[in-house]
Amino acid sequence: MPSLLMSILTTRPIEDLLGWLLSNKRAHDAGLLTRHATISPTPQSITVTCAAIGPSGSKMPAEYASSEIGGANKIPSLSWSVPEDVRSKVKEWVLVSEDPDAPMAEPIVHGIYFGIPAGKTSFTPEDFEVTEGSVEMKLKGGFWYGKNRRGTVYIAPRPIARHGVHRYFFEVFGVGEGVDWEGVRREAGQGVVDKSAVLRAVEGKVVGWGEWVGTYERK
């Protein structure tokens, strides 16, 4: 979308009107990765938590919102617990963050992260910093990031004003077979791995999953 048009649409009076007009239009949960036929048959066996914010469904404080609306672009610190029968099968992890409440045909992808070491069961914001000098989309946490809506590491919440509560799903998947992510990145072109590429890569390999949901609203 041209920058001039975007700047007009995001002025507060126009955004308030759009939010009200689109209040009943949402992408809905069916488009989430956890609801996809590749993932959904696998039991939800992993418990994802965020000690800094609260249980799943908690309101995210202002600093977790986009800097465009006065936030600090902070990504939640997450941790997850895994039953031993699942943990023993995990070769690596995948994390995807999505908003199914945007007025779009599909949920907005806020972040995709893959090649996460099997022994890692928590994230801090520092994990999502780009490794200095990296040209391979590698992060300090020892994993890669893929393609979100803006082509950045992470998009912090910025729901349309007056559109109601938006939910931000942080979905963790345990992968039971090692994925050739270098090959996936080559096939994706310029190393940009999107949601569909992740789905193809993990098909038949997910051994467990869990999710934590944070909410945010602009009134």
C-alpha positions as CSV (number, residue, x, y, z in Angstrom):
1,M,0.0,0.0,0.0
2,P,1.5,3.4,-0.9
3,S,2.9,5.3,2.1
4,L,0.7,8.4,1.5
5,L,-2.5,6.3,1.5
6,M,-1.3,4.4,4.5
7,S,-0.6,7.7,6.4
8,I,-4.2,8.9,5.6
9,L,-5.8,5.6,6.6
10,T,-4.0,5.6,9.9
11,T,-4.9,9.1,11.0
12,R,-7.0,8.6,14.2
13,P,-10.4,9.8,12.9
14,I,-10.2,7.7,9.8
15,E,-8.9,4.7,11.8
16,D,-11.7,5.0,14.3
17,L,-14.2,4.9,11.5
18,L,-12.6,2.0,9.8
19,G,-12.4,0.1,13.1
20,W,-16.1,0.6,13.7
21,L,-17.1,-0.3,10.2
22,L,-14.9,-3.5,10.3
23,S,-15.8,-4.4,13.8
24,N,-17.5,-7.7,12.8
25,K,-14.9,-8.6,10.1
26,R,-12.1,-10.9,11.4
27,A,-9.9,-13.6,10.0
28,H,-11.1,-16.1,12.6
29,D,-9.3,-19.0,14.3
30,A,-9.6,-21.5,11.5
31,G,-6.6,-20.0,9.7
32,L,-4.3,-20.4,12.7
33,L,-1.4,-22.9,12.3
34,T,-2.7,-24.9,15.3
35,R,-6.0,-25.4,13.6
36,H,-4.4,-26.6,10.3
37,A,-4.9,-30.2,9.3
38,T,-1.1,-30.6,9.4
39,I,-1.0,-29.7,13.1
40,S,-4.5,-30.1,14.7
41,P,-4.6,-33.9,14.9
42,T,-1.6,-33.8,17.2
43,P,-2.6,-33.5,20.9
44,Q,-2.0,-30.1,22.6
45,S,0.4,-31.5,25.2
46,I,2.7,-28.5,25.8
47,T,2.0,-25.8,28.3
48,V,3.2,-22.3,27.3
49,T,3.4,-19.6,29.9
50,C,4.5,-15.9,30.2
51,A,5.3,-15.1,33.8
52,A,5.8,-11.4,33.1
53,I,2.2,-10.9,31.8
54,G,0.1,-13.7,33.2
55,P,-1.9,-16.8,32.1
56,S,-3.0,-17.3,28.5
57,G,-5.7,-14.7,27.7
58,S,-4.1,-11.9,29.7
59,K,-4.0,-8.3,28.5
60,M,-0.6,-7.3,27.3
61,P,0.8,-4.1,28.9
62,A,1.4,-1.1,26.7
63,E,5.2,-1.7,26.3
64,Y,4.4,-4.8,24.3
65,A,2.5,-2.8,21.7
66,S,4.0,-1.3,18.6
67,S,6.1,1.9,18.8
68,E,3.7,3.3,16.3
69,I,1.1,3.6,19.0
70,G,3.4,4.4,21.9
71,G,4.6,0.9,22.8
72,A,8.2,-0.4,23.0
73,N,7.9,-3.3,20.5
74,K,8.7,-5.7,23.3
75,I,8.2,-9.4,22.6
76,P,6.8,-11.5,25.5
77,S,9.3,-13.8,27.4
78,L,7.8,-17.3,27.1
79,S,8.6,-20.7,28.6
80,W,7.0,-24.0,28.1
81,S,6.8,-27.4,29.9
82,V,6.7,-30.6,28.0
83,P,5.7,-34.1,29.1
84,E,8.6,-36.5,29.1
85,D,7.1,-38.8,26.5
86,V,6.9,-35.8,24.1
87,R,10.2,-34.2,25.1
88,S,12.1,-37.4,24.3
89,K,10.8,-37.2,20.7
90,V,11.6,-33.5,20.0
91,K,14.5,-32.7,17.7
92,E,13.8,-29.0,17.5
93,W,11.1,-26.3,18.0
94,V,9.2,-23.9,15.8
95,L,7.5,-20.8,17.1
96,V,4.8,-18.8,15.2
97,S,2.9,-15.7,16.4
98,E,-0.4,-14.8,14.7
99,D,-3.4,-12.4,15.1
100,P,-6.6,-14.1,13.9
101,D,-8.7,-11.0,14.8
102,A,-7.4,-8.7,12.0
103,P,-10.0,-7.8,9.4
104,M,-8.2,-9.9,6.8
105,A,-8.9,-13.2,4.9
106,E,-6.2,-14.9,7.0
107,P,-4.5,-14.3,10.4
108,I,-1.7,-11.8,10.3
109,V,1.7,-13.5,10.9
110,H,3.6,-11.5,13.4
111,G,6.7,-13.7,13.7
112,I,8.0,-17.1,12.4
113,Y,11.0,-18.8,14.1
114,F,12.5,-22.1,13.3
115,G,15.5,-24.4,13.9
116,I,15.2,-23.7,17.6
117,P,17.4,-26.2,19.6
118,A,15.5,-29.0,21.3
119,G,17.1,-28.2,24.7
120,K,15.7,-24.7,24.6
121,T,12.3,-24.3,26.5
122,S,12.2,-20.5,27.1
123,F,12.6,-17.2,25.2
124,T,13.7,-13.8,26.3
125,P,13.6,-10.6,24.1
126,E,17.4,-10.9,23.7
127,D,16.9,-14.2,21.8
128,F,15.2,-12.3,19.0
129,E,18.0,-9.8,18.4
130,V,19.7,-10.3,15.0
131,T,23.2,-11.8,15.3
132,E,25.8,-9.1,14.5
133,G,27.0,-9.3,10.9
134,S,24.5,-12.1,10.0
135,V,23.2,-12.2,6.5
136,E,21.2,-15.4,7.0
137,M,18.4,-14.1,9.2
138,K,20.0,-15.7,12.2
139,L,19.1,-14.6,15.7
140,K,21.1,-14.5,19.0
141,G,18.9,-17.3,20.4
142,G,20.5,-19.7,17.9
143,F,17.7,-20.0,15.4
144,W,16.3,-18.3,12.3
145,Y,13.4,-16.0,11.6
146,G,11.0,-16.2,8.7
147,K,8.7,-13.9,6.8
148,N,6.0,-11.9,8.6
149,R,3.7,-9.3,7.1
150,R,6.4,-6.6,7.2
151,G,9.6,-8.6,6.6
152,T,10.9,-7.9,10.1
153,V,12.0,-10.1,13.0
154,Y,8.7,-9.4,14.9
155,I,5.6,-7.2,14.6
156,A,4.3,-5.9,17.9
157,P,0.6,-5.5,18.3
158,R,-1.0,-2.6,16.5
159,P,-4.7,-3.4,16.1
160,I,-7.0,-1.0,14.4
161,A,-8.5,1.5,16.8
162,R,-12.1,0.8,17.8
163,H,-11.9,-2.7,16.3
164,G,-12.2,-4.5,19.7
165,V,-9.9,-6.9,21.4
166,H,-7.3,-8.7,19.3
167,R,-5.7,-12.0,20.4
168,Y,-2.1,-12.7,19.7
169,F,-1.3,-16.4,19.6
170,F,2.2,-17.6,20.3
171,E,2.3,-21.2,19.1
172,V,5.1,-23.6,20.0
173,F,5.5,-26.8,18.0
174,G,7.8,-29.8,18.8
175,V,9.2,-31.3,15.7
176,G,10.1,-35.0,15.9
177,E,12.4,-35.2,12.9
178,G,15.2,-32.8,12.0
179,V,14.2,-30.4,9.2
180,D,16.7,-29.4,6.5
181,W,16.0,-25.7,7.0
182,E,18.9,-24.7,4.7
183,G,17.1,-26.6,1.9
184,V,13.7,-25.0,2.9
185,R,15.4,-21.6,2.8
186,R,16.9,-22.2,-0.6
187,E,13.6,-23.3,-2.0
188,A,11.8,-20.3,-0.4
189,G,14.1,-17.9,-2.3
190,Q,16.5,-15.5,-0.6
191,G,16.1,-17.4,2.7
192,V,12.6,-16.0,3.3
193,V,10.5,-18.8,4.9
194,D,6.8,-18.0,5.1
195,K,3.9,-19.8,6.9
196,S,3.2,-22.1,4.0
197,A,6.8,-23.2,3.8
198,V,6.8,-24.0,7.5
199,L,3.7,-26.1,7.2
200,R,5.2,-28.1,4.3
201,A,8.4,-28.6,6.3
202,V,6.8,-29.9,9.5
203,E,4.1,-32.0,7.9
204,G,3.9,-35.4,9.6
205,K,6.7,-34.4,12.0
206,V,4.9,-32.5,14.8
207,V,4.9,-34.5,18.1
208,G,3.3,-31.9,20.4
209,W,2.3,-28.3,20.5
210,G,1.0,-25.6,22.8
211,E,0.1,-21.9,22.8
212,W,0.0,-18.8,24.9
213,V,-2.4,-16.0,24.0
214,G,-2.0,-12.3,24.8
215,T,-4.7,-9.7,24.1
216,Y,-4.5,-6.0,23.2
217,E,-7.2,-3.4,22.4
218,R,-7.1,0.2,21.2
219,K,-10.2,2.1,22.3
